[in-house]
Amino acid sequence: MVGLAAALFLGVFGYGNEIFGWSQYTLHEVQLALFLSFILGILCGYKTKG
């Protein structure tokens, strides 16, 4: 499941502009939100697992 989440994250993070048509202005904001949500998801999953 972690591998699937990582693959989806990298796909949307790297190619989201081409897939969804984000402009250059919104691209950085969306990438920042994706990165933070991925990191917070990792932290929450780690805390609930342990």
Steps between C-alpha positions, in 0.01 A plus 500: 500500500788735573648430159171581331467825694857597413445422132180704488668788679795505262272474199277790604790704633710456188238485225197672656556808287463297181211288629286768665622809312613706798648838412851593606363717782285229654749221429731599785214541746352163410839328517561650844159379621563151360842482661374612840202264493727209407743578783218548754341175382826317560529650849140416593534146367820452697340626822187284468699190406738522796 
